[in-house]
Amino acid sequence: MGSSGKKMPNTIPLTIFGVPRYRYFPTHLMGRCGPQQWERLRILQACERLEVPVKLWPKFKFPELPEKQKVNFRVEDRPDLPPYRPLEESISEWKNRCREHFDKFLDEQARLLDKKFQDAVKLGLYTKIAATRETTALNLRYEWTAQRMCYRTPYHRMAKAGYSADRIKQSVLQILKKAGIQERI
């Protein structure tokens, strides 16, 4: 958006870029297109939502986002279902036996798949992404960060709607840290 509030011509809205929600991410891609880049994109998206003039946006290279990761671990075996015994059981009874058998099979396969993946994590192929335990709305936290970065808005001026200046500062500093940006205000 321009400073007049009108859409800037020939620009693509940043909302089309989704921010991944990975639990784990390939280690070799962490620096190039990992969490730090996702944080930076969210800051730019907040600037766009707030209609901050582009000339005031943070000066960092546009974040590189990862392609969809195609990591799949497959079950190699097939469940060996028990035979149907029509002289001794109904279809309903047979289906119940099959479900019990399948549940055991599924539990064992889940254990094997998890072990296989955790072995890959131990080898350093994947890195666990730290979960955020924030209670404040995601968009609001990035909008505070955008206001601080672009307009140098003091924390006490953003403190409203039940959020203290200290709480806002804590959220902003956490986002800046994750984005690899030092606050210079």
Backbone as a chain_set.jsonl record, in Angstrom:
{"seq": "MGSSGKKMPNTIPLTIFGVPRYRYFPTHLMGRCGPQQWERLRILQACERLEVPVKLWPKFKFPELPEKQKVNFRVEDRPDLPPYRPLEESISEWKNRCREHFDKFLDEQARLLDKKFQDAVKLGLYTKIAATRETTALNLRYEWTAQRMCYRTPYHRMAKAGYSADRIKQSVLQILKKAGIQERI", "coords": {"N": [[0.847, -1.172, 0.0], [0.454, 2.228, -0.676], [1.424, 5.475, 0.69], [-0.863, 6.929, 0.54], [-2.818, 5.158, 1.038], [-3.84, 3.712, -1.015], [-3.743, 0.789, -3.114], [-0.584, -0.262, -4.234], [0.5, -0.136, -7.581], [1.113, -3.033, -9.632], [2.056, -4.802, -7.653], [2.431, -7.69, -5.663], [0.336, -9.065, -3.283], [1.569, -9.765, -0.05], [0.292, -11.599, 1.459], [-0.189, -13.863, 0.036], [1.892, -15.518, 0.413], [2.46, -18.196, 2.282], [3.28, -18.932, 5.655], [5.265, -21.453, 6.805], [4.343, -24.177, 9.016], [6.078, -25.967, 10.434], [7.046, -28.787, 12.414], [9.441, -30.01, 12.538], [12.416, -29.404, 10.644], [14.403, -29.612, 7.657], [17.784, -29.723, 8.414], [19.905, -28.748, 6.837], [18.728, -26.688, 5.434], [18.061, -24.719, 7.206], [19.371, -22.155, 7.699], [19.169, -20.819, 5.223], [16.424, -20.84, 4.377], [14.817, -21.092, 6.609], [13.353, -20.846, 9.949], [14.128, -18.171, 10.707], [13.768, -16.747, 8.349], [11.028, -17.058, 8.026], [10.047, -15.576, 10.135], [10.821, -13.028, 9.349], [9.271, -12.695, 7.044], [6.71, -12.642, 8.195], [6.887, -10.216, 9.57], [7.077, -8.397, 7.424], [4.583, -8.9, 6.24], [2.952, -7.912, 8.248], [3.617, -5.209, 8.089], [2.49, -4.654, 5.626], [-0.263, -5.176, 6.186], [-0.743, -3.135, 8.002], [-0.531, -1.021, 6.389], [1.863, 0.376, 6.058], [4.035, 2.695, 4.61], [6.081, 1.562, 1.943], [8.71, 2.518, 1.809], [9.419, 2.784, 4.448], [9.65, 0.257, 5.435], [11.362, -2.534, 6.981], [14.822, -2.941, 6.231], [15.855, -5.508, 4.809], [16.914, -8.343, 2.947], [14.487, -9.837, 0.83], [12.682, -12.433, 2.315], [13.597, -15.851, 1.849], [11.608, -18.532, 1.116], [10.9, -21.938, 1.964], [10.527, -24.634, -0.366], [7.721, -26.839, -0.594], [8.195, -29.404, 1.629], [8.978, -32.724, 0.994], [8.951, -35.144, 2.734], [8.564, -38.336, 3.503], [7.729, -41.163, 5.341], [7.174, -44.458, 4.876], [4.921, -47.196, 5.497], [6.05, -50.367, 5.287], [5.109, -52.955, 5.444], [2.119, -54.922, 5.113], [-0.963, -55.242, 6.78], [-1.761, -58.408, 8.094], [-4.675, -59.662, 7.94], [-7.008, -61.41, 10.016], [-8.533, -64.545, 9.078], [-11.88, -64.863, 7.84], [-14.358, -66.599, 9.575], [-16.996, -68.115, 8.78], [-18.649, -70.085, 9.884], [-18.426, -69.814, 12.566], [-18.534, -67.174, 13.351], [-20.033, -63.882, 13.036], [-20.145, -61.386, 10.418], [-19.83, -58.919, 11.611], [-18.537, -59.633, 14.028], [-16.165, -60.668, 12.962], [-15.154, -58.333, 11.755], [-14.65, -56.823, 14.039], [-12.567, -58.343, 15.187], [-10.693, -57.978, 13.186], [-10.266, -55.2, 13.39], [-9.097, -55.032, 15.951], [-6.763, -56.494, 15.453], [-5.664, -54.895, 13.445], [-5.288, -52.475, 14.849], [-3.226, -53.207, 16.627], [-1.232, -53.772, 14.744], [-0.989, -51.218, 13.597], [-0.104, -49.687, 15.804], [2.436, -50.841, 16.218], [3.675, -50.251, 13.756], [3.635, -47.45, 13.876], [5.37, -47.029, 16.013], [7.753, -48.011, 14.858], [8.061, -46.252, 12.647], [8.308, -43.786, 13.974], [10.675, -44.233, 15.391], [12.466, -44.519, 13.264], [12.345, -41.93, 12.174], [13.212, -40.393, 14.391], [15.8, -41.364, 14.599], [16.879, -40.225, 12.298], [16.741, -37.561, 13.058], [18.558, -37.587, 15.194], [20.867, -38.039, 13.746], [21.199, -35.572, 12.705], [19.853, -34.727, 10.47], [17.397, -33.478, 10.531], [15.957, -30.734, 12.277], [14.439, -29.832, 15.292], [11.768, -27.612, 15.506], [11.301, -24.925, 17.576], [8.497, -24.656, 19.613], [6.119, -22.046, 19.929], [4.833, -20.525, 22.749], [3.023, -18.482, 23.039], [0.398, -16.362, 24.187], [-0.735, -14.202, 23.152], [-2.316, -12.875, 20.277], [-1.092, -13.895, 17.116], [-0.907, -12.174, 14.762], [-1.151, -9.662, 15.964], [1.181, -9.458, 17.555], [3.168, -9.324, 15.56], [2.401, -7.028, 14.28], [2.867, -5.129, 16.29], [5.64, -5.319, 16.263], [6.228, -4.45, 13.664], [5.291, -1.796, 13.83], [7.06, -0.798, 15.717], [9.53, -1.145, 14.402], [9.203, 0.267, 11.965], [7.978, 2.789, 12.467], [9.116, 3.504, 14.818], [7.658, 3.448, 17.147], [6.994, 4.129, 20.506], [6.917, 1.744, 23.178], [5.068, 2.206, 25.254], [3.114, 3.678, 23.977], [1.875, 1.818, 22.386], [0.643, 0.272, 24.199], [-2.311, -0.934, 25.018], [-5.65, -2.199, 25.172], [-5.465, -4.161, 27.148], [-2.782, -5.002, 27.202], [0.38, -4.625, 28.519], [3.098, -2.214, 28.399], [5.511, -3.477, 28.96], [4.906, -6.165, 28.346], [4.41, -5.99, 25.607], [6.901, -5.088, 24.714], [8.476, -7.316, 25.398], [7.362, -9.266, 23.644], [7.953, -8.11, 21.135], [10.781, -7.962, 21.196], [11.376, -10.671, 21.339], [10.459, -11.593, 18.851], [12.119, -10.096, 17.134], [14.596, -11.167, 17.858], [14.295, -13.859, 17.011], [14.094, -13.336, 14.309], [16.601, -12.545, 13.734], [17.365, -9.907, 14.021], [18.597, -6.927, 15.381], [17.37, -4.719, 17.812], [17.515, -1.328, 17.331], [16.737, 0.941, 18.63]], "CA": [[0.0, 0.0, 0.0], [1.173, 3.484, -0.676], [1.119, 6.317, 1.842], [-2.225, 7.434, 0.389], [-3.753, 4.098, 1.402], [-4.242, 2.965, -2.212], [-2.853, -0.328, -3.481], [0.476, 0.12, -5.153], [0.353, -0.899, -8.822], [2.066, -4.087, -9.969], [2.634, -5.48, -6.5], [1.755, -8.918, -5.256], [0.136, -9.006, -1.831], [2.404, -10.724, 0.674], [-0.557, -12.612, 2.089], [-0.194, -15.102, -0.752], [2.998, -16.35, 0.871], [2.152, -18.845, 3.551], [4.403, -19.195, 6.553], [5.165, -22.867, 7.174], [4.161, -24.561, 10.42], [6.808, -27.22, 10.595], [7.48, -29.239, 13.737], [10.84, -30.274, 12.268], [12.788, -28.838, 9.348], [15.715, -30.109, 7.237], [18.862, -28.949, 9.026], [20.725, -28.058, 5.837], [17.991, -25.538, 4.9], [17.689, -23.821, 8.301], [19.866, -20.793, 7.525], [18.747, -20.211, 3.959], [14.974, -20.64, 4.246], [14.214, -21.633, 7.818], [12.538, -20.026, 10.844], [14.472, -16.752, 10.672], [13.128, -16.181, 7.162], [9.582, -17.051, 8.259], [9.795, -14.427, 11.017], [10.957, -11.807, 8.549], [8.087, -12.59, 6.191], [5.573, -12.208, 9.027], [7.063, -8.78, 9.83], [6.696, -7.689, 6.198], [3.134, -9.026, 6.092], [2.356, -6.97, 9.205], [3.789, -3.877, 7.493], [1.479, -4.542, 4.572], [-1.582, -5.072, 6.832], [-0.842, -1.82, 8.645], [-0.391, -0.041, 5.305], [3.08, 1.157, 6.258], [4.672, 2.982, 3.31], [7.168, 0.625, 1.662], [10.017, 3.13, 2.096], [9.687, 2.654, 5.882], [9.742, -1.156, 5.791], [12.718, -2.964, 7.357], [15.732, -3.116, 5.1], [16.546, -6.789, 4.706], [16.606, -9.069, 1.716], [13.196, -10.514, 0.92], [12.901, -13.794, 2.838], [13.473, -17.015, 0.971], [10.761, -19.542, 1.746], [11.201, -23.28, 1.464], [9.532, -25.353, -1.155], [7.03, -27.843, 0.214], [9.098, -30.513, 1.926], [8.358, -34.02, 0.717], [9.59, -36.169, 3.549], [7.554, -39.333, 3.827], [8.162, -42.474, 5.796], [6.06, -45.34, 4.533], [4.78, -48.517, 6.101], [6.483, -51.341, 4.281], [4.317, -54.178, 5.564], [0.663, -54.85, 5.037], [-1.51, -56.055, 7.878], [-2.261, -59.739, 7.755], [-5.947, -59.739, 8.649], [-7.431, -62.783, 10.322], [-9.53, -65.062, 8.132], [-13.293, -64.865, 8.238], [-14.816, -67.963, 9.874], [-18.456, -67.945, 8.721], [-19.379, -71.058, 10.695], [-18.249, -69.516, 13.979], [-18.684, -65.762, 13.678], [-20.747, -63.016, 12.091], [-19.285, -60.395, 9.769], [-19.57, -57.914, 12.637], [-17.508, -60.181, 14.922], [-14.919, -60.725, 12.195], [-14.663, -56.955, 11.618], [-14.085, -56.427, 15.334], [-11.264, -59.011, 15.292], [-9.798, -57.293, 12.25], [-9.92, -53.892, 13.972], [-8.136, -55.285, 17.031], [-5.511, -56.883, 14.809], [-5.135, -53.722, 12.74], [-4.807, -51.525, 15.857], [-1.907, -53.688, 17.071], [-0.332, -53.554, 13.608], [-0.791, -49.777, 13.465], [0.746, -49.259, 16.923], [3.801, -51.302, 15.953], [4.202, -49.469, 12.638], [3.849, -46.08, 14.37], [6.603, -47.084, 16.804], [8.881, -48.165, 13.933], [8.212, -45.015, 11.872], [8.823, -42.755, 14.87], [12.082, -44.555, 15.648], [13.2, -44.208, 12.033], [12.46, -40.469, 12.066], [14.052, -39.898, 15.486], [17.177, -41.692, 14.223], [17.286, -39.192, 11.335], [16.952, -36.344, 13.85], [19.822, -37.779, 15.923], [21.948, -37.892, 12.766], [21.293, -34.164, 12.342], [19.196, -34.44, 9.199], [16.246, -32.611, 10.816], [16.05, -29.96, 13.512], [13.141, -29.541, 15.879], [11.407, -26.194, 15.535], [10.779, -24.588, 18.9], [7.092, -24.234, 19.634], [5.864, -20.786, 20.611], [3.748, -20.665, 23.717], [2.439, -17.159, 23.207], [-1.052, -16.282, 24.339], [-1.143, -13.029, 22.39], [-2.598, -13.184, 18.874], [0.083, -13.854, 16.247], [-0.875, -10.961, 13.942], [-0.946, -8.501, 16.829], [2.592, -9.41, 17.929], [3.971, -8.865, 14.421], [2.029, -5.63, 14.031], [3.649, -4.342, 17.243], [7.025, -5.322, 15.783], [6.272, -3.573, 12.487], [5.156, -0.408, 14.302], [8.311, -0.445, 16.394], [10.611, -1.048, 13.418], [8.96, 1.234, 10.889], [7.617, 4.11, 12.985], [9.806, 3.698, 16.085], [6.608, 3.72, 18.127], [7.357, 3.711, 21.866], [6.095, 0.635, 23.692], [3.952, 2.697, 26.06], [2.037, 4.156, 23.083], [1.172, 0.653, 21.849], [0.01, -0.422, 25.329], [-3.747, -0.778, 25.165], [-6.414, -3.45, 25.025], [-5.051, -5.169, 28.114], [-1.381, -5.391, 27.072], [1.277, -3.628, 29.108], [4.273, -1.861, 27.6], [6.513, -4.524, 29.171], [4.479, -7.366, 27.6], [4.615, -5.685, 24.183], [8.355, -5.066, 24.494], [8.931, -8.712, 25.456], [6.955, -9.926, 22.393], [8.703, -7.523, 20.016], [12.183, -8.377, 21.285], [11.438, -12.097, 21.019], [10.324, -11.716, 17.385], [13.344, -9.568, 16.524], [15.655, -12.147, 18.085], [14.056, -14.997, 16.108], [14.312, -12.877, 12.941], [18.005, -12.197, 13.581], [17.429, -8.445, 13.884], [18.829, -6.263, 16.661], [16.639, -3.462, 17.95], [18.45, -0.183, 17.408], [15.897, 2.101, 18.965]], "C": [[0.89, 1.233, 0.0], [0.769, 4.318, 0.514], [-0.276, 6.912, 1.742], [-3.266, 6.378, 0.744], [-4.223, 3.288, 0.209], [-3.24, 1.857, -2.477], [-1.811, 0.171, -4.459], [0.332, -0.728, -6.409], [1.458, -1.944, -8.961], [2.749, -4.714, -8.754], [1.78, -6.695, -6.16], [1.543, -8.832, -3.749], [0.929, -10.119, -1.13], [1.586, -11.808, 1.357], [-0.595, -13.912, 1.294], [0.911, -16.052, -0.326], [2.651, -16.915, 2.243], [3.416, -19.079, 4.358], [4.257, -20.631, 7.049], [4.968, -23.075, 8.673], [4.803, -25.928, 10.63], [7.073, -27.518, 12.062], [8.975, -29.542, 13.694], [11.136, -29.702, 10.886], [14.16, -29.388, 8.963], [16.84, -29.178, 7.714], [19.64, -28.149, 7.988], [20.028, -26.848, 5.221], [17.691, -24.462, 5.951], [18.131, -22.378, 8.058], [19.292, -20.087, 6.306], [17.254, -19.908, 3.911], [14.216, -21.222, 5.436], [13.473, -20.601, 8.648], [12.852, -18.532, 10.833], [13.79, -16.06, 9.48], [11.616, -16.081, 7.332], [9.201, -15.862, 9.133], [9.842, -13.128, 10.221], [9.759, -11.62, 7.613], [6.885, -12.101, 6.998], [5.668, -10.716, 9.361], [6.634, -7.977, 8.601], [5.187, -7.762, 5.956], [2.408, -8.083, 7.047], [2.482, -5.542, 8.689], [2.725, -3.642, 6.429], [0.084, -4.377, 5.171], [-1.812, -3.69, 7.426], [-0.737, -0.672, 7.642], [0.763, 0.926, 5.553], [3.667, 1.45, 4.881], [5.919, 2.109, 3.125], [8.534, 1.219, 1.997], [10.387, 3.047, 3.583], [9.868, 1.197, 6.333], [11.187, -1.495, 6.195], [13.551, -3.249, 6.112], [16.488, -4.428, 5.232], [16.083, -7.449, 3.427], [15.283, -9.804, 1.891], [13.426, -11.964, 1.336], [12.726, -14.875, 1.78], [12.677, -18.074, 1.722], [11.062, -20.908, 1.158], [10.109, -23.782, 0.537], [8.871, -26.354, -0.214], [7.969, -29.033, 0.392], [8.361, -31.835, 1.744], [9.123, -35.114, 1.445], [8.49, -37.124, 3.983], [8.228, -40.615, 4.282], [6.968, -43.391, 5.592], [6.098, -46.643, 5.319], [5.1, -49.523, 5.014], [5.608, -52.592, 4.282], [2.839, -53.885, 5.353], [0.115, -55.689, 6.187], [-2.031, -57.389, 7.349], [-3.542, -59.946, 8.554], [-6.345, -61.195, 8.902], [-8.492, -63.256, 9.322], [-10.942, -64.967, 8.727], [-13.726, -66.311, 8.425], [-16.343, -67.94, 9.923], [-19.246, -68.935, 9.562], [-19.348, -70.699, 12.181], [-18.509, -68.048, 14.349], [-19.487, -65.014, 12.625], [-19.723, -62.075, 11.449], [-18.894, -59.318, 10.797], [-18.479, -58.39, 13.605], [-16.146, -60.248, 14.224], [-14.31, -59.32, 12.057], [-14.05, -56.458, 12.93], [-12.712, -57.069, 15.551], [-10.243, -58.328, 14.392], [-9.348, -55.938, 12.805], [-8.892, -54.051, 15.096], [-6.765, -55.622, 16.449], [-4.855, -55.667, 14.142], [-4.6, -52.691, 13.727], [-3.434, -51.933, 16.375], [-0.864, -53.45, 15.983], [0.023, -52.062, 13.496], [0.106, -49.238, 14.579], [2.2, -49.644, 16.677], [4.437, -50.502, 14.81], [4.502, -48.034, 13.067], [5.144, -46.028, 15.182], [7.833, -47.163, 15.889], [9.128, -46.886, 13.124], [8.788, -43.902, 12.737], [10.297, -42.997, 15.167], [12.944, -44.19, 14.441], [13.409, -42.693, 11.898], [13.37, -39.915, 13.167], [15.528, -40.239, 15.248], [17.718, -40.658, 13.235], [17.545, -37.862, 12.05], [18.279, -36.434, 14.593], [21.029, -37.644, 15.009], [22.123, -36.448, 12.309], [20.631, -33.809, 11.026], [18.026, -33.465, 9.366], [16.458, -31.941, 12.164], [14.647, -29.666, 14.006], [12.94, -28.036, 15.905], [10.778, -25.919, 16.892], [9.34, -24.096, 18.784], [6.973, -22.93, 20.411], [4.677, -20.97, 21.527], [3.101, -19.323, 24.019], [0.93, -17.246, 23.372], [-1.608, -15.086, 23.573], [-1.308, -13.412, 20.923], [-1.356, -12.941, 18.006], [0.162, -12.542, 15.458], [-0.588, -9.722, 14.775], [0.525, -8.361, 17.213], [3.465, -8.89, 16.785], [3.619, -7.433, 14.046], [2.736, -4.71, 15.015], [5.089, -4.212, 16.757], [7.168, -4.394, 14.589], [6.174, -2.108, 12.91], [6.45, 0.074, 14.956], [9.43, -0.232, 15.384], [10.419, 0.09, 12.434], [8.731, 2.655, 11.398], [8.346, 4.467, 14.273], [8.827, 4.071, 17.209], [7.059, 3.25, 19.502], [6.391, 2.639, 22.367], [4.889, 1.141, 24.471], [2.808, 3.226, 25.2], [1.263, 3.0, 22.46], [0.39, -0.076, 22.936], [-1.455, -0.024, 25.449], [-4.388, -2.137, 24.991], [-5.867, -4.557, 25.93], [-3.613, -5.623, 28.018], [-0.498, -4.279, 27.607], [2.435, -3.342, 28.158], [5.351, -2.931, 27.748], [6.18, -5.785, 28.382], [4.722, -7.167, 26.104], [6.104, -5.708, 23.859], [8.91, -6.484, 24.465], [8.59, -9.436, 24.153], [7.777, -9.425, 21.213], [10.153, -8.0, 20.034], [12.353, -9.854, 20.949], [11.352, -12.305, 19.503], [11.595, -11.231, 16.698], [14.501, -10.553, 16.685], [15.523, -13.325, 17.134], [14.321, -14.623, 14.651], [15.768, -12.493, 12.692], [18.215, -10.704, 13.394], [17.649, -7.853, 15.282], [18.029, -4.963, 16.688], [17.648, -2.349, 18.14], [17.704, 1.092, 17.774], [16.089, 2.442, 20.418]], "O": [[1.956, 1.247, 0.617], [-0.121, 3.933, 1.273], [-0.826, 7.359, 2.749], [-4.463, 6.665, 0.753], [-4.923, 2.289, 0.376], [-2.064, 1.954, -2.125], [-2.109, 0.923, -5.387], [0.066, -1.927, -6.312], [2.575, -1.766, -8.476], [3.91, -5.114, -8.837], [0.565, -6.702, -6.355], [2.489, -8.552, -3.012], [0.943, -11.265, -1.578], [2.133, -12.824, 1.786], [-0.99, -14.951, 1.823], [0.884, -17.239, -0.652], [2.563, -16.184, 3.23], [4.477, -19.385, 3.814], [3.24, -20.983, 7.645], [5.379, -22.248, 9.487], [4.133, -26.906, 10.963], [7.298, -26.606, 12.858], [9.686, -29.356, 14.682], [10.236, -29.534, 10.063], [14.999, -29.61, 9.836], [16.822, -27.979, 7.432], [19.995, -26.996, 8.232], [20.679, -26.051, 4.545], [17.131, -23.415, 5.625], [17.321, -21.462, 8.202], [18.97, -18.9, 6.357], [16.855, -18.837, 3.455], [13.123, -21.769, 5.29], [13.014, -19.59, 8.117], [11.942, -17.711, 10.937], [13.302, -14.936, 9.596], [10.992, -15.138, 6.846], [8.174, -15.219, 8.912], [9.005, -12.243, 10.403], [9.294, -10.497, 7.419], [6.131, -11.245, 6.535], [4.649, -10.029, 9.427], [5.91, -6.989, 8.725], [4.583, -6.784, 5.514], [1.37, -7.519, 6.699], [1.553, -4.747, 8.835], [2.136, -2.564, 6.348], [-0.68, -3.526, 4.716], [-2.914, -3.144, 7.366], [-0.842, 0.499, 8.007], [0.658, 2.125, 5.297], [3.785, 0.539, 4.061], [6.712, 1.946, 4.052], [9.428, 0.491, 2.429], [11.553, 3.223, 3.936], [10.205, 0.944, 7.49], [12.122, -0.808, 5.787], [13.052, -3.727, 5.093], [17.623, -4.456, 5.708], [15.01, -7.155, 2.899], [14.993, -10.33, 2.965], [14.277, -12.645, 0.764], [11.83, -14.813, 0.938], [13.036, -18.461, 2.834], [11.436, -21.022, -0.01], [8.942, -23.407, 0.645], [9.414, -26.672, 0.844], [8.471, -29.593, -0.582], [7.268, -32.034, 2.273], [9.846, -35.903, 0.837], [7.594, -36.752, 4.741], [9.185, -41.082, 3.665], [5.875, -43.118, 6.088], [7.154, -47.116, 5.74], [4.484, -49.521, 3.948], [5.396, -53.211, 3.239], [2.393, -52.739, 5.414], [0.677, -56.732, 6.522], [-2.658, -57.461, 6.292], [-3.496, -60.358, 9.713], [-6.053, -62.084, 8.103], [-9.254, -62.45, 8.79], [-11.139, -64.991, 9.942], [-13.499, -67.153, 7.556], [-16.923, -67.764, 10.994], [-20.391, -68.663, 9.921], [-20.147, -71.214, 12.963], [-18.682, -67.723, 15.524], [-19.605, -65.452, 11.481], [-18.578, -61.988, 11.893], [-17.748, -58.87, 10.828], [-17.59, -57.614, 13.958], [-15.114, -59.927, 14.814], [-13.103, -59.142, 12.22], [-13.042, -55.752, 12.918], [-11.795, -56.412, 16.043], [-9.09, -58.126, 14.773], [-8.176, -55.579, 12.695], [-7.93, -53.286, 15.176], [-5.742, -55.102, 16.895], [-3.65, -55.449, 14.264], [-3.558, -52.087, 13.472], [-2.564, -51.078, 16.544], [0.242, -52.986, 16.259], [1.187, -51.7, 13.322], [0.985, -48.416, 14.32], [3.1, -48.837, 16.91], [5.605, -50.121, 14.893], [5.517, -47.466, 12.662], [5.924, -45.085, 15.049], [8.827, -46.473, 16.113], [10.276, -46.483, 12.938], [9.657, -43.155, 12.289], [11.085, -42.051, 15.189], [14.025, -43.619, 14.591], [14.498, -42.233, 11.556], [14.21, -39.056, 12.898], [16.409, -39.481, 15.653], [18.88, -40.261, 13.324], [18.463, -37.127, 11.686], [19.041, -35.468, 14.621], [22.09, -37.189, 15.436], [23.082, -36.13, 11.606], [20.823, -32.706, 10.514], [17.704, -32.715, 8.445], [17.063, -32.512, 13.072], [13.77, -29.294, 13.226], [13.839, -27.283, 16.281], [9.838, -26.6, 17.303], [9.021, -23.235, 17.964], [7.645, -22.736, 21.424], [3.643, -21.506, 21.128], [2.681, -19.073, 25.149], [0.273, -18.096, 22.771], [-2.818, -14.978, 23.374], [-0.518, -14.192, 20.392], [-0.67, -11.928, 18.141], [1.193, -11.87, 15.486], [0.141, -8.831, 14.337], [1.06, -7.252, 17.197], [4.39, -8.11, 17.01], [4.471, -6.702, 13.54], [3.166, -3.621, 14.634], [5.684, -3.137, 16.827], [8.131, -3.631, 14.51], [6.909, -1.268, 12.39], [6.872, 1.215, 14.764], [10.19, 0.732, 15.483], [11.37, 0.799, 12.106], [9.238, 3.614, 10.816], [8.223, 5.586, 14.771], [9.126, 4.885, 18.084], [7.465, 2.099, 19.657], [5.209, 2.633, 22.022], [3.802, 0.572, 24.365], [1.657, 3.228, 25.636], [0.117, 3.177, 22.048], [-0.432, -0.942, 22.636], [-1.791, 1.065, 25.914], [-3.706, -3.117, 24.69], [-5.809, -5.725, 25.544], [-3.242, -6.571, 28.71], [-0.618, -3.126, 27.194], [2.715, -4.114, 27.241], [6.033, -3.26, 26.778], [7.073, -6.411, 27.811], [5.186, -8.079, 25.42], [6.518, -6.278, 22.85], [9.723, -6.817, 23.603], [9.435, -10.147, 23.608], [8.242, -10.215, 20.391], [10.69, -8.398, 19.0], [13.351, -10.246, 20.346], [12.098, -13.109, 18.943], [12.093, -11.883, 15.78], [15.29, -10.748, 15.76], [16.503, -13.749, 16.521], [14.72, -15.468, 13.849], [16.134, -12.153, 11.568], [19.134, -10.283, 12.692], [16.975, -8.231, 16.24], [18.013, -4.208, 15.717], [18.523, -2.422, 19.002], [18.014, 2.177, 17.28], [15.477, 3.387, 20.916]]}, "num_chains": 1, "name": "protein.A"}
